């Protein structure tokens, strides 16, 4: 176990993949002796994250005033407290952290959790100026850690100066907390509460698909709705149900209205409250559907594959890297017909056996401890140089 190094973790909003990344990776690092100070905007999202890590010994929190700039709170934290390392989450938080740390030059690791698409360019106005500022500031970081090779190549296209500067760019693929998932599986199976079919009155011979992403355009739920219309048109509407977790962080009302526009599609969709632990839901669906337009390195297909649950996923950037060399059914991104074909094929010929057989390999491939080992090496390399 290492000594208790104190790590400052600035994050704009601990949601989705970033939240899961921190829970999985930092729990292992905490067990290894690292202590964390999380800095984020005050509010329900941060409060929820605090509850998730409340039992981590020595954990601290810094609330950024709502609407305030991370950079000012980071500067204040660096003045008032002692840290051995900063590990910012995301390009935005990483840029603001690099600016706040510009003259102090504490060891600084930036993890990149997204890709910049579809134009492969900075969005909005003043693109060239934004790229210059981001390039200039972030190159002073110690190491930039994209969560996949796709994510790395995407950012190097946009910020080629990283290839020339002193900053290192080391991709470390996401992983999942196998122990946490297995404990959740054991608890669920021990209780024997397979309640999903009963709750929605779904008979045994109807296939259940699960969509557990958020409703922003990136995740492709609109594509999935079009696919369901095709499935219904081809006569399979009564043989398939889709369970969807409500995303209360945006787009839910629009998604609900879009679903209701086609009654046959609405009859196939079952909305359910979101949960911090997705394992019980994954164990009750027949397949996980991920129709994303782009990803950096999604954790959901890893969790599904580890549990032996088949995956239907698009061939988009980031996701393709995860499902490669697995028994997942890969469909063409942004193609509702391709996705509908895959759903119907699964209804007729389920790939459950292949997914179950791959689960043991998935455990070895996606174990977060592999990522944590690489991350620990990064931490030690930059702390030793400080």
C-alpha positions in Angstrom: 0.0 0.0 0.0 1.3 3.5 -0.9 1.5 6.4 1.5 -1.6 8.6 1.8 -1.1 10.9 -1.2 -3.8 13.6 -1.4 -5.3 13.9 -4.9 -7.5 16.9 -5.9 -10.2 15.8 -8.4 -11.9 18.7 -10.2 -15.0 17.5 -12.2 -17.6 19.7 -13.9 -20.5 17.3 -13.2 -20.1 13.7 -11.8 -22.6 12.2 -14.1 -22.8 9.1 -16.4 -19.5 7.6 -17.5 -17.4 10.1 -15.5 -19.3 9.2 -12.3 -18.8 5.5 -12.9 -15.2 5.9 -13.8 -14.5 7.7 -10.5 -16.4 5.1 -8.5 -14.6 2.2 -10.1 -11.1 3.6 -10.4 -10.8 5.7 -7.3 -12.3 3.0 -5.0 -9.4 0.8 -6.0 -6.9 3.7 -5.6 -8.4 4.5 -2.2 -7.9 0.9 -1.1 -4.2 1.4 -2.2 -3.9 4.4 0.1 -4.6 7.4 -2.0 -6.9 10.0 -0.5 -9.2 12.2 -2.6 -10.6 15.7 -2.5 -13.5 16.0 -5.0 -14.3 19.5 -6.4 -17.5 20.1 -8.3 -20.5 22.3 -8.7 -22.8 22.2 -5.6 -26.2 20.6 -6.2 -28.1 17.3 -6.3 -25.7 15.6 -8.7 -22.6 16.3 -6.5 -24.6 15.4 -3.3 -25.6 12.1 -4.8 -21.9 11.3 -5.6 -20.9 12.3 -2.1 -23.3 9.7 -0.7 -21.8 7.0 -3.0 -18.3 7.6 -1.5 -19.3 8.6 2.0 -17.6 5.5 3.5 -14.2 6.2 1.9 -11.9 7.2 4.7 -10.3 10.6 4.4 -12.4 11.8 1.5 -13.1 15.5 1.2 -15.4 17.7 -0.9 -15.2 21.2 -2.2 -18.5 22.7 -3.4 -18.2 25.2 -6.3 -21.0 27.8 -6.1 -23.7 27.2 -8.7 -22.8 29.1 -11.9 -19.3 29.7 -10.6 -16.1 28.9 -12.5 -14.1 25.8 -11.6 -10.9 27.7 -12.2 -11.5 30.1 -9.3 -12.4 27.3 -6.8 -9.4 25.3 -7.9 -7.1 28.2 -7.3 -8.5 28.7 -3.9 -8.2 25.1 -3.0 -4.6 25.1 -4.2 -3.8 28.1 -2.0 -5.5 26.7 1.1 -4.7 23.0 1.0 -1.7 20.8 0.2 -2.1 18.3 -2.6 0.4 15.8 -4.1 -1.4 15.5 -7.4 -4.3 16.9 -9.4 -6.4 14.5 -11.5 -9.1 16.4 -13.4 -12.0 14.7 -15.3 -12.8 15.8 -18.8 -11.3 18.3 -21.3 -13.3 21.3 -19.8 -12.3 20.6 -16.2 -8.8 19.7 -17.4 -8.4 23.0 -19.2 -9.6 25.1 -16.3 -7.4 23.1 -13.9 -4.4 23.6 -16.1 -5.0 27.3 -16.1 -5.4 27.4 -12.3 -2.3 25.3 -11.9 -0.3 27.1 -14.6 2.3 28.8 -12.3 2.1 26.3 -9.4 2.9 23.3 -11.6 1.7 20.6 -9.3 1.7 17.2 -11.1 -1.5 17.2 -13.1 -3.2 14.3 -14.9 -6.2 14.9 -17.2 -8.5 12.0 -18.1 -10.5 12.5 -21.3 -14.0 11.0 -21.2 -15.4 12.0 -24.5 -14.6 12.3 -28.2 -15.1 15.5 -30.2 -17.4 14.6 -33.1 -19.1 14.6 -35.5 -17.1 17.4 -37.1 -13.8 16.4 -35.4 -13.5 20.1 -34.3 -14.2 22.3 -31.4 -17.9 23.3 -31.5 -19.2 26.9 -31.5 -17.6 30.2 -32.6 -14.0 31.2 -32.4 -12.8 27.6 -33.0 -9.2 28.4 -33.9 -8.8 30.7 -30.8 -10.4 28.0 -28.5 -8.1 25.3 -29.9 -5.1 27.6 -29.4 -6.0 28.3 -25.8 -6.7 24.7 -24.9 -3.6 23.5 -26.7 -1.4 26.1 -24.9 -2.8 25.5 -21.5 -3.2 21.8 -21.4 0.2 21.0 -22.8 1.5 22.1 -19.3 -0.2 19.1 -17.8 1.9 16.1 -16.8 0.0 13.4 -18.6 -3.2 13.3 -20.6 -5.1 10.0 -20.3 -7.8 9.3 -23.0 -10.0 6.4 -22.0 -9.5 4.5 -25.3 -7.3 4.4 -28.3 -10.2 5.9 -30.4 -10.4 8.8 -27.9 -6.7 9.3 -28.1 -6.6 9.5 -31.9 -9.6 11.8 -32.0 -8.0 14.3 -29.7 -4.6 14.1 -31.3 -6.2 15.1 -34.6 -7.7 18.2 -33.0 -4.7 19.1 -30.8 -1.7 18.0 -32.7 0.5 20.2 -30.5 0.2 17.5 -27.9 2.5 15.3 -30.1 5.2 18.0 -29.9 4.9 19.3 -26.4 6.2 18.0 -23.1 2.8 16.4 -22.1 2.5 12.7 -22.5 -0.7 11.2 -24.0 -1.2 7.7 -22.7 -4.5 5.9 -23.4 -5.8 3.7 -20.6 -9.0 1.9 -21.5 -11.9 2.0 -19.1 -12.6 -1.0 -16.9 -15.3 -2.1 -14.5 -15.3 -3.1 -10.8 -15.8 -6.8 -11.1 -16.1 -7.3 -7.3 -18.9 -4.7 -7.1 -20.8 -6.4 -10.0 -20.3 -9.9 -8.6 -21.5 -8.8 -5.2 -24.6 -7.2 -6.7 -25.2 -10.3 -8.8 -24.9 -12.6 -5.7 -27.3 -10.4 -3.7 -29.8 -10.2 -6.4 -29.8 -13.9 -7.2 -30.0 -14.8 -3.5 -33.1 -12.7 -3.1 -34.6 -14.2 -6.2 -36.5 -11.0 -7.1 -36.8 -11.3 -10.9 -39.6 -8.7 -10.8 -39.2 -7.0 -14.2 -41.5 -9.2 -16.3 -44.1 -9.2 -13.5 -44.1 -5.4 -13.1 -44.8 -4.9 -16.8 -46.8 -8.1 -17.4 -44.3 -9.5 -20.0 -44.8 -13.2 -20.7 -41.8 -15.5 -20.9 -41.7 -15.9 -24.7 -41.4 -12.1 -25.2 -37.8 -10.8 -25.6 -36.8 -8.0 -23.4 -34.2 -5.4 -24.6 -32.7 -2.8 -22.3 -31.7 0.8 -23.1 -29.8 2.2 -20.1 -28.2 5.3 -21.6 -29.1 9.0 -21.3 -31.3 10.7 -23.8 -28.9 13.1 -25.4 -28.5 12.8 -29.2 -25.2 11.0 -28.8 -26.8 7.9 -27.3 -29.1 7.3 -30.3 -32.4 6.6 -28.6 -34.2 8.3 -31.5 -32.6 5.8 -33.8 -33.8 3.0 -31.6 -37.4 4.3 -31.7 -37.3 4.3 -35.5 -36.0 0.7 -35.4 -38.9 -0.3 -33.1 -41.3 1.1 -35.7 -39.7 -1.1 -38.3 -39.8 -4.2 -35.9 -43.5 -3.5 -35.4 -44.1 -3.1 -39.2 -42.5 -6.5 -39.8 -44.8 -8.2 -37.4 -42.6 -8.6 -34.4 -44.1 -5.9 -32.2 -45.8 -8.3 -29.8 -42.6 -10.4 -29.4 -40.4 -7.6 -28.1 -40.4 -5.1 -25.2 -37.8 -2.4 -24.5 -37.1 -1.4 -20.9 -35.7 2.1 -20.6 -34.3 3.9 -17.6 -35.6 7.4 -17.2 -32.9 10.1 -17.6 -34.0 12.9 -15.3 -30.9 15.0 -16.3 -32.4 16.2 -19.6 -34.4 15.4 -22.7 -36.9 13.1 -20.8 -40.0 15.0 -21.7 -39.0 15.3 -25.4 -38.2 11.5 -25.4 -41.5 10.6 -23.8 -43.4 12.7 -26.4 -41.4 11.2 -29.2 -42.2 7.7 -28.0 -45.9 8.4 -27.8 -46.2 9.6 -31.4 -46.4 6.0 -32.6 -48.8 3.9 -30.5 -47.3 0.6 -31.6 -43.9 1.8 -30.5 -45.3 3.2 -27.3 -46.8 -0.2 -26.5 -43.3 -1.8 -26.8 -41.5 0.6 -24.5 -41.5 0.4 -20.7 -40.0 3.3 -18.7 -38.5 2.6 -15.3 -36.7 4.6 -12.7 -32.9 4.9 -13.0 -30.8 3.2 -10.5 -27.2 3.7 -9.3 -26.5 -0.1 -9.7 -27.5 -1.4 -13.1 -26.7 -5.0 -12.4 -30.2 -6.2 -11.3 -31.7 -4.7 -14.5 -29.1 -6.2 -16.7 -29.7 -9.6 -15.2 -33.4 -9.4 -16.1 -33.1 -8.3 -19.8 -32.4 -10.6 -22.7 -30.1 -8.2 -24.4 -28.6 -4.7 -24.0 -29.1 -2.3 -26.9 -26.5 0.5 -27.4 -27.4 2.5 -30.6 -24.9 5.3 -30.0 -23.7 7.8 -32.5 -20.4 8.1 -30.7 -18.7 7.1 -27.5 -15.3 7.4 -25.9 -15.2 4.1 -24.1 -18.6 3.0 -22.8 -18.8 1.0 -19.6 -22.3 -0.4 -20.1 -21.3 -3.0 -22.7 -18.5 -4.2 -20.5 -20.9 -4.7 -17.6 -23.3 -6.5 -19.8 -20.7 -8.8 -21.3 -19.3 -9.6 -17.8 -22.7 -10.7 -16.7 -23.2 -12.8 -19.8 -25.9 -10.6 -21.3 -25.8 -10.2 -25.1 -25.1 -6.8 -26.6 -26.4 -5.2 -29.8 -24.3 -2.2 -30.4 -23.4 0.2 -33.2 -20.0 0.4 -34.9 -19.5 4.0 -33.8 -16.2 5.4 -32.6 -15.3 4.2 -29.0 -18.0 1.5 -28.8 -16.5 -0.4 -31.7 -13.3 -0.7 -29.6 -15.1 -2.3 -26.7 -17.3 -4.8 -28.7 -14.5 -5.9 -31.0 -13.7 -9.6 -30.7 -16.8 -10.3 -28.6 -20.0 -12.1 -29.5 -21.8 -8.8 -29.6 -24.1 -8.1 -32.6 -22.6 -5.0 -34.3 -24.9 -2.8 -36.4 -24.3 0.2 -38.7 -24.3 3.4 -36.8 -27.3 5.8 -37.4 -29.0 3.0 -39.5 -32.5 2.1 -38.0 -32.9 -0.7 -40.6 -29.6 -2.3 -39.5 -30.6 -2.1 -35.9 -34.1 -3.5 -36.6 -32.6 -6.4 -38.5 -30.4 -7.2 -35.5 -33.3 -7.1 -33.0 -35.4 -9.4 -35.2 -32.5 -11.8 -35.7 -32.0 -12.0 -32.0 -35.7 -12.7 -31.5 -35.4 -15.6 -33.9 -31.9 -16.8 -32.9 -30.9 -15.5 -29.4 -27.1 -15.3 -28.8 -27.5 -15.9 -25.1 -25.3 -19.0 -25.1 -22.4 -17.3 -26.8 -22.6 -14.3 -24.4 -22.6 -16.7 -21.4 -19.6 -18.5 -22.7 -17.7 -15.2 -23.3 -18.4 -13.9 -19.7 -15.2 -15.4 -18.2 -13.1 -13.8 -20.9 -14.9 -10.5 -20.4 -14.0 -10.6 -16.7 -10.3 -10.8 -17.5 -10.5 -8.3 -20.3 -12.5 -5.5 -18.6 -11.4 -5.8 -15.0 -10.8 -2.2 -13.7 -7.7 -3.4 -11.8 -5.9 -3.5 -15.1 -6.7 0.2 -15.7 -5.9 1.1 -12.1 -2.5 -0.6 -12.4 -1.6 1.6 -15.4 -3.1 4.7 -13.6 -1.0 4.0 -10.5 2.1 3.9 -12.7 1.1 7.3 -14.1 0.5 8.7 -10.6 3.9 7.4 -9.3 5.8 8.7 -12.3 4.5 12.3 -12.0 4.7 12.4 -8.2 8.3 11.2 -8.3 9.3 14.0 -10.6 7.6 16.7 -8.5 
